[in-house]
């Protein structure tokens, strides 16, 4: 098993959580969501001498993808999010910032896909509701939940393509079934555990 390290960053006008997961032995790693500006991420990569192999996007809202153009590695996104990348009205940038269009073609990931950092599996969990192709990622006892599951909360669903029922079902059926000591690293806000959210999250009672 890889000797895994984790570094989180709070970046951008919406205080996004961005993450680097890395193997401290090989110095290979990957990013989860990339928010501009990316200087703090880049400083850490340089300081640790990391080799970033790929990027996962939990979904394609502008605040999670605005730093993508800073990197020239493959990036993965669910197939139902691809059209959002080039549509500022879908990715939200039209309403919050300058219109953002991602021209780089993605790699596609789907529910139950398993990718690897070295020998370390990364499990893709499709958790729609906040957006159609939202994913969460499980790495050992770490769960990167994007904007699906938060500390005492859940993601917004007041978009034309959002669904609170779908999101709650996604969380209950796919995330809350994980071991209670699984650490939840969300797209915004403080970290939590599955056990804590099962017991206290008011949206999931």
Order of alpha helices (4+ residues) and beta strands (2+ residues): beta-beta-beta-alpha-beta-alpha-beta-alpha-alpha-alpha-beta-beta-beta-beta-beta-beta-beta-alpha-beta-beta-alpha
